[in-house]
Amino acid sequence: MNFLNRLQPLALLVMRLVLGAIMIAHGYHKVFGGFHHHMDMVGSLGIPRWLAYFSAGTEFFGGIGIVLGLFTRFFSLAFVIEMGVAIWKVHFRNGLMGNGGFEFPLAVAAIALALVCFDGGPWGATFGGRGGARKTKNG
């Protein structure tokens, strides 16, 4: 099963692309057209309404960044925090699998946490100089 280790960069790429696509899709309507509704919803949760700017921006622009492999760990951490708040304030009361349950935001948070821990892989742009590659004992 050691041959599967060679697929790890591909797995990181797939996780990055899927997470980015999901977040872009969820952020698009908040940034382009539904922002006032989103701001009202954020305010109704007892969260300051101005945080809607961070939420919408994180989802849409962070999703683009993740797809491109830019600041993968930073945006992934932002997604983990955002999904944690979404679970806590919106979805938890509906249960794990109920209508509006927290299974989907939990899965998104898990993917984002994996990218926080492992970075975006070697097929992502980087500003750290390593391209997401891990240093080994021999190199």
C-alpha positions as CSV (number, residue, x, y, z in Angstrom):
1,M,0.0,0.0,0.0
2,N,3.1,2.3,0.0
3,F,2.3,3.3,-3.6
4,L,-0.7,5.3,-2.2
5,N,1.8,7.7,-0.6
6,R,2.6,9.0,-4.1
7,L,-1.0,10.1,-4.4
8,Q,-0.9,12.4,-1.4
9,P,-0.1,15.5,-3.5
10,L,-3.1,14.7,-5.7
11,A,-5.3,14.2,-2.6
12,L,-4.3,17.7,-1.3
13,L,-5.0,19.2,-4.7
14,V,-8.5,17.6,-4.8
15,M,-9.2,18.7,-1.3
16,R,-8.1,22.3,-2.1
17,L,-10.2,22.5,-5.3
18,V,-13.3,21.0,-3.7
19,L,-13.1,23.2,-0.6
20,G,-12.5,26.3,-2.8
21,A,-15.4,25.5,-5.1
22,I,-17.8,25.0,-2.2
23,M,-16.7,28.2,-0.5
24,I,-16.8,30.3,-3.8
25,A,-20.3,29.0,-4.4
26,H,-21.5,29.8,-0.9
27,G,-19.9,33.2,-0.9
28,Y,-20.8,34.3,-4.4
29,H,-24.5,35.2,-3.7
30,K,-23.4,37.0,-0.5
31,V,-20.9,39.2,-2.3
32,F,-22.9,39.7,-5.4
33,G,-26.5,40.5,-4.7
34,G,-27.5,39.1,-1.3
35,F,-25.2,40.9,1.0
36,H,-27.9,42.9,2.9
37,H,-29.8,39.7,3.6
38,H,-26.6,38.1,4.8
39,M,-25.9,41.1,7.0
40,D,-29.4,40.8,8.5
41,M,-29.0,37.1,9.1
42,V,-25.6,37.6,10.9
43,G,-27.2,40.3,13.0
44,S,-30.1,38.1,13.9
45,L,-27.6,35.5,15.4
46,G,-26.4,38.0,17.9
47,I,-23.2,38.6,16.0
48,P,-22.2,42.2,15.1
49,R,-23.6,42.9,11.6
50,W,-20.2,44.2,10.4
51,L,-18.8,40.7,10.7
52,A,-20.8,39.8,7.6
53,Y,-18.1,41.5,5.5
54,F,-15.5,39.1,6.9
55,S,-17.9,36.1,6.4
56,A,-18.8,36.9,2.8
57,G,-15.2,37.9,1.9
58,T,-13.7,34.8,3.5
59,E,-16.0,32.5,1.7
60,F,-15.7,34.1,-1.8
61,F,-12.2,35.5,-1.9
62,G,-10.8,32.9,0.4
63,G,-12.3,30.2,-1.9
64,I,-10.6,31.8,-4.9
65,G,-7.3,31.8,-2.9
66,I,-7.7,28.2,-1.9
67,V,-8.3,27.1,-5.5
68,L,-5.2,29.0,-6.6
69,G,-3.2,27.6,-3.7
70,L,-2.6,31.1,-2.3
71,F,-2.3,31.4,1.5
72,T,-3.8,28.0,1.8
73,R,-3.2,27.6,5.6
74,F,-4.5,31.1,6.4
75,F,-7.7,30.8,4.4
76,S,-8.3,27.2,5.6
77,L,-8.0,28.3,9.2
78,A,-10.5,31.1,8.5
79,F,-12.9,28.5,7.1
80,V,-12.4,26.3,10.2
81,I,-13.4,29.2,12.4
82,E,-16.3,30.3,10.2
83,M,-17.7,26.7,10.0
84,G,-17.3,26.4,13.8
85,V,-19.3,29.6,14.3
86,A,-21.9,28.4,11.7
87,I,-22.3,25.1,13.5
88,W,-22.5,26.8,16.9
89,K,-24.9,29.6,16.0
90,V,-27.0,28.0,13.2
91,H,-26.8,24.3,12.6
92,F,-26.2,22.6,16.0
93,R,-29.8,22.9,17.1
94,N,-30.9,20.9,14.0
95,G,-28.8,17.9,14.9
96,L,-26.2,16.1,12.9
97,M,-28.4,14.9,10.0
98,G,-31.7,16.9,10.4
99,N,-32.9,19.5,7.9
100,G,-30.2,22.2,8.2
101,G,-28.1,19.9,10.4
102,F,-24.4,20.4,10.9
103,E,-23.0,17.4,8.9
104,F,-22.1,19.6,5.9
105,P,-20.3,22.4,7.7
106,L,-18.6,19.8,9.8
107,A,-17.3,18.0,6.7
108,V,-16.1,21.4,5.3
109,A,-14.4,22.2,8.5
110,A,-12.6,18.8,8.5
111,I,-11.3,19.4,5.0
112,A,-10.2,22.8,5.9
113,L,-8.4,21.5,9.1
114,A,-6.6,18.9,7.0
115,L,-5.3,21.8,4.7
116,V,-4.3,23.8,7.8
117,C,-2.2,20.9,8.9
118,F,-0.8,19.7,5.6
119,D,-0.8,22.9,3.4
120,G,-2.0,22.8,-0.1
121,G,0.5,20.4,-1.6
122,P,3.2,21.0,-4.3
123,W,0.7,22.1,-7.0
124,G,-0.3,25.3,-5.3
125,A,1.3,28.8,-5.5
126,T,3.1,29.7,-2.3
127,F,4.8,32.7,-0.7
128,G,6.8,30.6,1.7
129,G,9.4,29.5,-1.0
130,R,8.7,25.7,-0.7
131,G,5.6,25.3,-3.0
132,G,3.9,23.3,-0.3
133,A,6.6,20.5,-0.5
134,R,7.8,18.9,2.6
135,K,11.4,18.6,3.4
136,T,12.7,15.1,3.8
137,K,15.7,13.7,5.7
138,N,17.6,13.5,2.4
139,G,16.7,16.8,1.0
